[in-house]
Amino acid sequence: MGHDIMDEFPEVKKIFELVDDICQKPISKLCFEGPLDELTLTVNLQPAVTAVNLACLTALHESGINASISGGHSLGEYSALTSAGIITNEDALRLVKKRGELMHRESLSNPGVMAAVLGMDIDTLGEIVTRAGESGVLAIANHNTAEQIVITGEEESISHAVNLIKETGGRARPLPVSGAWHCSLMENAVSEFRQFMDAIPFSKPETTMLFNATAEIEDNPETIKDIMAQQLTSPVKWYDVILNMLEGEVGIFVEVGPKKVLTGMLNRIIPSDSEAKVYNVEDMKSLNHLLEDLSS
């Protein structure tokens, strides 16, 4: 992933050189060649995906396309920080490297699982999470669309919740992840990650950004650091982020980075009678499609 964009834009090559240097391992080679089992390790995947995100963002900037408002889903929030001018590409990579290491450590100390829930609204699921979580850790991790939600926590609590979800008419399936992200099982990483951020300069946003944990705008750099540290244990309010963007009359959405997961979510959130357009940029083909569409 990312190779053809690197061939086209010299500035992109610097990003892949940077991620290799920061991680002290050939992350760029994993992006381009794999193997998949090594790429998908948390400590490798976070800097790898972020490098590709930043490569695509750089290609957009080099093509004259800049966002007026940004948001990112979980890990993607660090790429959004660069889009909004809050941190540099280099510091984004430093942050996600540390984040990946801390999350991996906590997943070994406090194991857990995650499950996707379909066909159930957030209020109904919230009641189930409260009931099933009485004897263990259980939380809503991601509110992706009106009825696509992810739960996270200890295996026994997740199992109990899944049974209740099915009894209530919903559907649930386990997710192939290595830890229970966005819940209190990651709590021991929060203060250490916040301290790590003290050495990294955050600027006031140059353009608007909506944050996962609040679905709202924030301008104070120190408060942004607090929000990003708490993101480890907070739910991703993606549905609310997109609704707020739509209320702000955003008309063009561009998903940046590998795959089209957010594009699928956006198409389920945006009303059918809306004139808003959704694109993704993950390679030269998709970038050229966007540029051609915008110029027509």
N, C-alpha and C positions, 0 to 999 in steps of 0.2 A: 504494500500500500504506500502511495506517495511517490513512487519512483518516476513516473512520467511527468509529474509536476516539477520535480527536482531537475529533470533534464531540460525543462523549458525555462525555468526561472533560476538564475544564479543565486539570488538571495535565499532561496529555499534550501540550497545545498548547505548554507551556513547553519541552518536550524538543525539539520541531521548531524553535522559535525559537532554542534553544541551539545546535543543530547548524548552523543557518544562520550564526549569529554566530561560532562557533568556526572554521568552514571558510571564512568570508567569501565564500560563494556560496549560491545558493538550493537547497540539498540537499533541503529539504522539498518544493519544487516538483517536483524530479526524482522523489521518492518517489510523489507524487500523480499527476503528469502525464507523466513521462518527459522527453525521448525515451529509449528503452531503450538505444540505443547509447552515449549519454552517461552514463546511470545506471550501466551495467556497467563503466565505466572503474574500475580498481582504486582510484584516489584518491577517486572519488565513491562507489563501491559500499560500501566498508568503513564510512564514517560513516553512509551511508543505511540499510544493513541494521541497524547497531547502533542507530540512532535508532528504527527500527520495533520492534526487540527491546525496547528500553527503554520504548517506548510501551505495548507489550503487558504488560510486567512491571508498569508503573505501574497499568494498568487492573486487573490481578490484585490488586495491593496495595490499591487503592481499593475493591475488591470483597471485601476481607477474606481473600484467599488469599496466603499466604507460604510459601516453600519451607523445608523443614527440611534439605535437602541440594541442592547445585547442581553443575552441570557444564556446560561449553560446548564445542562442536566448533570448533576452530580460531578463527576470528574471533569466534564465539559465546562464547568463554571470557571475553571482556571484559564482556559482559552478565552472565555468571555471577558475575564479580567483584562487580558491584553487587548482585546477588541475595543474595550471602553477606555483604554489608556491608563489603567490603574497600576499595572505592573508590566515589566519587560518580558520578552520571550524567554530570556535567560532565567529570570527569576521564576517564571511559571514552571519551567522545567525543574528547577531546584525544589520548588514547593511540591510538585507531584511526585518527585523521587522520594522525598521525605514522607509524604502522605502514604505512598505505597508501602514503604518500609514499616511505618507504624501500623497500618491496617493489617499487614501480613503478620506482624508480631502479635497483635491483639486477637487475630483470628485463631492463632495457635493457643493462646492463653485462655480465650473465652470463645470456644467454638459455637457456631450457630448456623442457621440455614435461612433461606428466603423462598418465598412462593409468590407467584403471580396470581391475582384474583381477577376474574372476568365476570361481567354481568351482575355487578352489585355496586350500589352507590356508596359514597364515603361515609354517610351517617350510619347506614345499616352495618357496614363493615366495622366502623368504630365501636359499635355496641358489642360485636362479636369479639373484637380484640380486647376490650375491657373484660369480658367474661373469661376468655381463654387465657388471658395473661395474669390471672389472679395468683397463680402458683409459679410463675416464671417470667422471664423477659420476653415481651412481645410488643411490637409496635408497627405502625404504618411507616414504610420506608419511602415509597414513591407514590404520589397521586398523579398519574400520568395523563389520564383522560377521565371523563365522567365516570366510566365504569371499567377502567383498567388501572388497577392499584396493586402495589407490591407490599407484602408484609414481611417482617424480619424478626428474628429472635432465636431463642433456644429451640432445639428440635422438638421437644415434647410439647411446648406451647404452640408451635407452628402446626404440629400434627392435630392437636385439639382444635385449633382454629379452622383448619382445613375441613375437618369433619362437620363442624358447625356451619361452615360456608355451604357445603354440599347439602346439608339438611335444609338450609334456607333457600335453596334453589340457585346458588351461585356455582361457579367453577373455579378450581384452583389447581395449579401445577407447580412442582418444585422448579427452582431455577438453578442452573449449573454454575454456582458461584462458590468461592472458597471461604466465605465468611458471612456473618450477619451484619451487613453495613447499615448505617443510619439508625442505630439504636444504642442503648446504654451499654451494650457489650463492647463498644469502642470508647467508652468514657475515659479510660486510663490514657488514651492517646491525646485527648483534647488539650490539656495544659501544656504538654511537651510540644505539641505542634504550634500552639499559640506562642510559646517562648521562641521557637525556631523562627517564627515570622517577625520577631522583634529586630532581627538582623537584615530584614528585607524591606526596602522602601516601597510603600504603597502611596500612590498619588490620588488626589481628588479625581473622580471620573471626568474624562474629557467629553464623553457622551453618556447618555442614560444607560443604566444597567439595573435589571431586576434580579433579586437574589433568591436562591432556592429556599432558604429557611424562612423567609418572610414574604416572598412574592412582591416585595416592595422595593422602592428606590432607597439608596443610602449614599451619602456624599462624604461622610467623615472617614478618612483612611483608617484610623484606629478602630472605629466601630466595624468597618469592613473586615478587618483582621479578626475581630471577635466572631463575626458572623461566619467567616470561612473556617475558623477552628471548630465552632459549634456545628458546622455542617456535617461533621463526622457522626454526630448522634441525632441530628435533626432530620425530619422528613423532607423530601424533595417535593415542593409544592408546584410542580411543573404545570399542572392544569390551571392553577390560579395565575401563574406567570403569563401564560399565553392569553388567558381571558383579559388580563390587565393590558397586555399589548394590543389586543383587539379593541378594547375600550379606548386606547390611545390612538386608534385609527391607523395602526401599522398595516400597510397594504402589501408588502413584499417580505416574505420570510425566506431565509437562506440557511439551511442546515449545512454546517461545515464539518468535514471529516468523514471517516470511513463508515460505510453502510448507510441505510436510510431509515433508521429506527425512529428518529424524531420526526421525519417527514410523514411517516405513517401516523404518528400521534397527532400531528398538526392537522392532517386531513380528517381525523375523527373529531377534532375539537372545533375547527372553523365551521361556522354554519354553512349549509349548502347554498344559501342565497348570497353569501359574501363574495365580493370581488377580489378578496385577498388571494395572492398567488404564493405557491410554495415551491421552492427549488432546493436541490442539494448540490454541493460541490465537494467531490471526493477525488476527482481525477481531471485530466484535460478535457475529456469528452463532456463531462457535466459542466465544467467551467465554461467551455465554448457555447454550450446550449444556453446557459444563463446570459452570457454576454450577447448572444444573437437575439435572444428574446427581449432583453432590455433595450437593445438598439432599434428594434422594429417598431 
